[in-house]
Amino acid sequence: MSTVTTANQLAGKVALITGGAKRLGNAIAHALHQQGAQLVIHYRSSQASAETLVAELNALRPRSAIALCCNLLDTHTLPQLISGTIQQFGRLDILINNASSFYPTPVGSISEQQWDDLLGSNLKAPLFLAQAAAPHLRATQGLILNMVDIHAQRPLPEHTVYCLAKSGLVMLTKSLARELGPDIRVNAIAPGPVLWPEHEMSSGLQQEIISKTALKRQGTPQDIALAALYFAKDAPYVTGQILAIDGGRSIGW
């Protein structure tokens, strides 16, 4: 019986990951790189983390990764992120809209600045990046992968603007899949309790959330990375889909 190897299935492909320096973006970057992809790690303020990651990846495979800085809220600069990718690697196969702002916005205290920030990073930037990337992704029969949230389906208390933005990103995923097919696949991952917010959260609340999952445990960034790999290399007939990686949290609530 012949043995099928799964190593380097993304060799020759180029992925741009927004917010790729830390947390889930970092895990996805490592997973795609292990499979042979060349990477563009976008960052806004995490320059040191981005440069450390790129140095680590290039030590494993020379000239396989670069870091590009861009403020995703400056819409007119977004095409430069795409053109910088093409200038470096000559193609684009995978756009992962991972960068996100997340914080509470209790009704009664919501500001226009919070609206612009949360809608801008979670919805507006993915749309305009997808628009800029589309011609290049058509040429490679590529993939757009959006990072949404299980709370796009059921709202998180005091996070009205964030949930609204992620809900819009779900519809954007489906709309782009319909409009950009057959040449470009568009899908999304909806994480559940995988990483806790960077602001402090009590252990009691964490355990309460975990207890409401079907699997009764917290996920890991590697779970999200495996889902990204599925869409990138193992799902050529899948588009317009939202995959919840949440241990069954969204079936219990």
HELIX and SHEET records of a PDB file:
HELIX    1   1 ARG A   23  GLN A   34  1                                  12    
HELIX    2   2 GLN A   47  LEU A   60  1                                  14    
HELIX    3   3 THR A   75  THR A   77  5                                   3    
HELIX    4   4 LEU A   78  PHE A   89  1                                  12    
HELIX    5   5 GLU A  112  LEU A  119  1                                   8    
HELIX    6   6 GLY A  120  LYS A  124  3                                   5    
HELIX    7   7 ALA A  125  THR A  140  1                                  16    
HELIX    8   8 ILE A  150  ALA A  152  5                                   3    
HELIX    9   9 THR A  160  LEU A  180  1                                  21    
HELIX   10  10 SER A  203  SER A  211  1                                   9    
HELIX   11  11 PRO A  221  LYS A  233  1                                  13    
HELIX   12  12 ARG A  249  ILE A  251  5                                   3    
SHEET    1   A 7 ALA A  65  CYS A  69  0                                        
SHEET    2   A 7 GLN A  38  TYR A  43  1                                        
SHEET    3   A 7 VAL A  14  ILE A  17  1                                        
SHEET    4   A 7 ILE A  94  ASN A  97  1                                        
SHEET    5   A 7 LEU A 143  MET A 147  1                                        
SHEET    6   A 7 ARG A 185  PRO A 191  1                                        
SHEET    7   A 7 ILE A 242  ILE A 245  1                                        
END                                                                             
